[in-house]
Amino acid sequence: MISFNHLVFIEVARHLSFTKASEVLFISQPAISKHIQKLEQQYGVSLFDRNKGLVKLTPAGLILQKHLQTASTLASQMVFDVGGFRQLNSLRGDLKLGASTTVALYVIPSVLSAFRKLHPEINISMVNRNSENVTIALLNHEIDLAIVEGKHKMDGINSQFFLTEEVVAVCAPGSCLAKRLSYSLEEFKALPLAIRERGSGTLAAVGAALQEHHLKISDLNICIRLGGTEVLKNFVMADDCMAFLPFTAVQKVLERGDLVKLNIEQLNIQRHFYFIQRLGDENLGVNKAFIKFAKNHYNI
């Protein structure tokens, strides 16, 4: 197993901050420094350069970080494989999951709850960021599995299809836009529109649908950009703008009548969710078990 000194090193190397590592590990900053000093004494080399508050890995530190990333993966797999012999229906290990905003809020909570009840000894943690930042977290080894919008064609990443969801145009019932429920594509270009921030999977899906009609996001009448699905939903409920939001995010408010669905002729927007993993980590037992469970949950 990896020593606590090495766990401290992993967190300092990940954040390049002794302060942040102390917050994550719930120990004092002087204690963080002592653990790093012990490692440096053990290996006889400096692992970090510290200059004017900036922390940087030395060449030796970079090598240690690379080996510890491999060791962490092996340790997790070992716990899963060995623990599986105790009770076939209850697995052990760590599920370090990342999810884009919409997935975290509306798609995955019920899956996580059911999975935890079936496998209570699996330690589950999840980070919630937009698709772009979740991918960065995966490549930085902060997480081992992520669910994002869109298939990623990036070096070092493997993508596996999960499910498809519709993105719908909505506005407040009191908006002047709600006087009509259907607009042509040409009329749509002039309608006031609130959109998600750059890096959002929802925005990427809108952009992809527009490309099929030789249009770009910049061709639209954008009034405001907002970060987060809930922020955008609450804004459009109080404003005259329209917005594109995942159907799962607005299903209940549409049923209550707090939002109205608009039809933009010829514009069909769908988002495809994918599991993504680092290449070489596809056979991690906990990840495979969760992917299979999530697909069964949605009858995929």
C-alpha positions as CSV (number, residue, x, y, z in Angstrom):
1,M,0.0,0.0,0.0
2,I,1.1,3.6,-0.5
3,S,2.4,5.3,2.6
4,F,0.8,8.4,4.1
5,N,4.0,10.3,3.2
6,H,3.3,9.4,-0.4
7,L,-0.4,10.4,-0.2
8,V,0.7,13.8,1.1
9,F,3.2,14.1,-1.9
10,I,0.4,13.2,-4.3
11,E,-1.9,16.0,-3.1
12,V,0.9,18.6,-3.0
13,A,2.0,17.6,-6.5
14,R,-1.6,17.7,-7.7
15,H,-2.3,21.2,-6.5
16,L,1.2,22.5,-6.4
17,S,0.3,24.0,-3.0
18,F,1.1,23.0,0.5
19,T,-1.9,25.0,1.7
20,K,-4.4,23.3,-0.6
21,A,-3.0,19.8,0.3
22,S,-3.5,20.6,4.0
23,E,-7.1,21.5,3.3
24,V,-7.7,18.4,1.3
25,L,-6.1,16.1,3.9
26,F,-7.3,17.9,7.0
27,I,-3.9,18.2,8.5
28,S,-1.8,21.3,9.3
29,Q,0.5,22.9,6.8
30,P,3.6,22.3,9.0
31,A,2.6,18.6,9.1
32,I,2.4,18.6,5.3
33,S,6.0,20.0,5.2
34,K,7.2,17.4,7.6
35,H,5.9,14.5,5.5
36,I,7.5,15.9,2.4
37,Q,10.8,16.4,4.3
38,K,10.7,12.7,5.3
39,L,10.2,11.7,1.7
40,E,13.1,13.9,0.6
41,Q,15.3,12.4,3.3
42,Q,14.2,8.9,2.2
43,Y,15.1,9.4,-1.4
44,G,18.0,11.8,-0.8
45,V,16.7,14.3,-3.4
46,S,14.5,17.5,-3.4
47,L,11.0,16.8,-4.7
48,F,9.8,20.4,-4.9
49,D,11.3,23.8,-5.7
50,R,9.8,26.5,-3.5
51,N,10.4,30.0,-4.5
52,K,8.5,33.1,-3.4
53,G,5.4,31.1,-2.6
54,L,5.4,29.2,-5.9
55,V,5.7,25.4,-5.7
56,K,7.1,23.4,-8.6
57,L,8.0,19.7,-9.0
58,T,11.7,19.0,-9.5
59,P,12.7,16.4,-12.2
60,A,12.9,13.8,-9.4
61,G,9.5,14.9,-8.2
62,L,8.0,14.5,-11.6
63,I,9.4,10.9,-11.8
64,L,7.9,10.1,-8.4
65,Q,4.6,11.6,-9.3
66,K,4.4,9.4,-12.4
67,H,5.2,6.2,-10.5
68,L,2.7,7.0,-7.7
69,Q,0.0,7.5,-10.2
70,T,0.6,4.0,-11.5
71,A,0.9,2.7,-7.9
72,S,-2.4,4.3,-6.9
73,T,-4.2,2.6,-9.8
74,L,-2.7,-0.7,-8.9
75,A,-3.5,-0.3,-5.2
76,S,-7.2,0.5,-6.1
77,Q,-7.4,-2.5,-8.4
78,M,-5.8,-4.8,-5.7
79,V,-8.4,-3.8,-3.1
80,F,-11.2,-4.5,-5.7
81,D,-9.8,-7.8,-6.8
82,V,-9.0,-9.2,-3.4
83,G,-12.1,-7.8,-1.7
84,G,-14.3,-9.4,-4.3
85,F,-13.5,-12.9,-2.8
86,R,-15.2,-12.0,0.5
87,Q,-18.7,-11.4,-0.9
88,L,-19.6,-11.5,-4.5
89,N,-22.5,-9.1,-4.1
90,S,-20.5,-6.5,-2.2
91,L,-17.4,-5.0,-3.8
92,R,-14.6,-2.9,-2.3
93,G,-12.5,-0.1,-3.6
94,D,-12.6,3.6,-4.6
95,L,-14.9,5.1,-7.3
96,K,-13.4,8.5,-8.1
97,L,-15.9,10.0,-10.5
98,G,-16.3,13.2,-12.3
99,A,-19.4,14.5,-14.0
100,S,-20.4,17.5,-16.1
101,T,-22.9,19.8,-14.5
102,T,-26.1,18.4,-16.0
103,V,-25.0,14.8,-15.4
104,A,-24.2,15.5,-11.8
105,L,-27.5,17.3,-11.1
106,Y,-30.0,15.2,-13.1
107,V,-28.6,12.0,-14.6
108,I,-26.3,10.3,-12.1
109,P,-27.7,10.9,-8.5
110,S,-30.2,8.0,-8.7
111,V,-27.5,5.7,-10.1
112,L,-25.1,6.6,-7.4
113,S,-27.7,6.0,-4.7
114,A,-28.6,2.5,-6.0
115,F,-24.9,1.6,-6.6
116,R,-24.0,2.6,-3.0
117,K,-26.7,0.6,-1.5
118,L,-25.6,-2.5,-3.5
119,H,-21.9,-1.9,-2.8
120,P,-21.7,0.0,0.5
121,E,-18.0,-0.7,0.9
122,I,-17.0,1.2,-2.2
123,N,-15.8,4.7,-1.3
124,I,-17.5,7.1,-3.8
125,S,-16.4,10.7,-4.5
126,M,-17.5,12.9,-7.3
127,V,-16.3,16.3,-8.7
128,N,-18.8,18.4,-10.6
129,R,-17.4,20.7,-13.3
130,N,-18.2,21.5,-16.9
131,S,-17.2,19.0,-19.5
132,E,-13.9,20.6,-20.3
133,N,-12.7,20.9,-16.7
134,V,-13.8,17.4,-15.9
135,T,-11.6,16.1,-18.7
136,I,-8.7,18.1,-17.3
137,A,-9.3,16.5,-13.9
138,L,-9.2,13.0,-15.5
139,L,-5.9,13.7,-17.2
140,N,-4.5,15.1,-14.0
141,H,-5.4,11.9,-12.1
142,E,-7.8,13.7,-9.8
143,I,-10.5,11.2,-10.9
144,D,-10.4,7.9,-12.7
145,L,-13.8,7.9,-14.5
146,A,-15.9,10.7,-15.9
147,I,-19.2,11.2,-17.6
148,V,-19.3,14.1,-20.1
149,E,-21.2,15.4,-23.1
150,G,-19.7,14.5,-26.4
151,K,-17.2,11.9,-27.6
152,H,-13.6,13.0,-26.9
153,K,-11.0,12.4,-29.5
154,M,-8.0,13.3,-27.4
155,D,-4.7,11.5,-26.9
156,G,-4.7,9.4,-23.7
157,I,-8.5,9.2,-23.4
158,N,-10.9,6.3,-24.1
159,S,-14.6,7.1,-24.7
160,Q,-17.6,4.8,-24.3
161,F,-21.2,5.8,-25.1
162,F,-23.6,6.1,-22.2
163,L,-26.9,7.7,-23.2
164,T,-28.6,10.4,-25.3
165,E,-30.7,13.3,-24.1
166,E,-32.7,16.0,-25.8
167,V,-31.9,19.7,-25.4
168,V,-35.0,21.9,-25.6
169,A,-35.7,25.6,-26.2
170,V,-37.7,27.2,-23.4
171,C,-38.9,30.6,-22.2
172,A,-41.0,32.0,-19.3
173,P,-44.8,31.8,-19.8
174,G,-45.0,35.6,-19.3
175,S,-42.3,36.2,-22.0
176,C,-43.5,37.8,-25.3
177,L,-41.8,34.8,-27.0
178,A,-44.5,32.5,-25.4
179,K,-47.2,34.1,-27.6
180,R,-46.1,31.7,-30.3
181,L,-44.8,28.2,-29.7
182,S,-43.1,27.7,-33.0
183,Y,-40.5,29.8,-34.9
184,S,-38.7,29.3,-38.2
185,L,-34.9,29.1,-38.2
186,E,-34.7,32.5,-39.7
187,E,-36.9,34.0,-37.0
188,F,-35.0,32.2,-34.3
189,K,-31.8,34.1,-35.2
190,A,-33.3,37.3,-34.0
191,L,-34.8,36.0,-30.8
192,P,-33.1,37.1,-27.5
193,L,-31.1,34.2,-26.2
194,A,-29.4,33.4,-22.9
195,I,-26.7,30.7,-23.3
196,R,-24.2,28.7,-21.1
197,E,-20.6,29.5,-20.7
198,R,-17.8,28.4,-23.0
199,G,-16.8,24.8,-22.3
200,S,-20.4,23.7,-21.5
201,G,-21.6,20.5,-23.1
202,T,-25.0,22.0,-23.7
203,L,-23.5,24.9,-25.6
204,A,-21.4,22.5,-27.7
205,A,-24.6,20.5,-28.6
206,V,-26.3,23.7,-29.7
207,G,-23.3,24.7,-31.8
208,A,-23.2,21.2,-33.4
209,A,-26.9,21.4,-34.3
210,L,-26.5,24.9,-35.8
211,Q,-23.6,23.8,-37.9
212,E,-25.9,21.4,-39.8
213,H,-27.7,24.6,-41.0
214,H,-24.5,26.5,-41.7
215,L,-25.0,28.7,-38.6
216,K,-22.7,29.6,-35.7
217,I,-23.4,30.6,-32.1
218,S,-22.1,34.1,-33.0
219,D,-24.9,34.4,-35.6
220,L,-27.5,34.4,-32.8
221,N,-28.9,37.3,-30.7
222,I,-27.0,36.5,-27.5
223,C,-28.0,38.7,-24.6
224,I,-26.2,37.0,-21.7
225,R,-23.8,34.1,-20.9
226,L,-24.3,32.3,-17.6
227,G,-22.3,29.5,-15.9
228,G,-24.4,26.5,-14.8
229,T,-27.7,24.8,-15.7
230,E,-29.6,26.0,-12.6
231,V,-28.5,29.6,-13.0
232,L,-29.6,29.6,-16.6
233,K,-32.9,28.0,-15.8
234,N,-33.7,30.4,-13.0
235,F,-32.7,33.3,-15.1
236,V,-34.9,32.5,-18.1
237,M,-37.8,31.9,-15.7
238,A,-37.6,35.5,-14.7
239,D,-36.6,37.1,-18.0
240,D,-37.9,37.6,-21.5
241,C,-35.0,35.6,-23.1
242,M,-35.2,32.1,-24.4
243,A,-32.6,29.4,-23.5
244,F,-31.6,25.9,-24.5
245,L,-31.6,23.5,-21.6
246,P,-31.4,19.7,-21.1
247,F,-34.9,18.2,-21.0
248,T,-34.1,16.4,-17.7
249,A,-33.2,19.8,-16.1
250,V,-36.6,21.4,-17.1
251,Q,-39.0,18.5,-17.1
252,K,-40.6,19.3,-13.8
253,V,-40.8,23.1,-14.3
254,L,-42.4,22.4,-17.8
255,E,-45.0,20.2,-16.1
256,R,-45.7,22.9,-13.5
257,G,-46.0,25.5,-16.2
258,D,-43.1,27.6,-14.9
259,L,-41.5,27.4,-18.3
260,V,-42.8,26.9,-21.8
261,K,-41.2,24.7,-24.5
262,L,-40.6,26.4,-27.9
263,N,-40.2,24.7,-31.2
264,I,-37.5,26.0,-33.5
265,E,-38.3,24.4,-36.9
266,Q,-35.6,22.1,-38.4
267,L,-33.5,22.4,-35.2
268,N,-33.0,19.1,-33.5
269,I,-30.6,19.2,-30.6
270,Q,-29.4,16.1,-28.8
271,R,-26.6,15.6,-26.3
272,H,-24.7,12.3,-26.2
273,F,-23.1,11.4,-22.9
274,Y,-20.0,9.3,-22.7
275,F,-17.9,7.6,-20.1
276,I,-14.3,8.7,-20.4
277,Q,-11.2,7.1,-18.9
278,R,-7.5,7.4,-19.3
279,L,-6.1,4.9,-21.8
280,G,-4.8,1.9,-20.0
281,D,-7.3,2.2,-17.1
282,E,-10.3,0.8,-18.9
283,N,-10.1,-2.5,-17.0
284,L,-10.1,-1.0,-13.5
285,G,-12.6,-3.2,-11.7
286,V,-14.6,-0.5,-9.9
287,N,-15.0,1.6,-13.0
288,K,-16.2,-1.4,-15.1
289,A,-18.7,-2.4,-12.4
290,F,-20.1,1.1,-12.2
291,I,-20.3,1.5,-16.0
292,K,-22.2,-1.8,-16.3
293,F,-24.5,-0.8,-13.4
294,A,-25.2,2.7,-14.8
295,K,-26.1,1.3,-18.2
296,N,-28.4,-1.4,-16.7
297,H,-30.0,1.4,-14.6
298,Y,-31.1,3.2,-17.8
299,N,-31.8,-0.1,-19.6
300,I,-29.0,0.6,-22.2
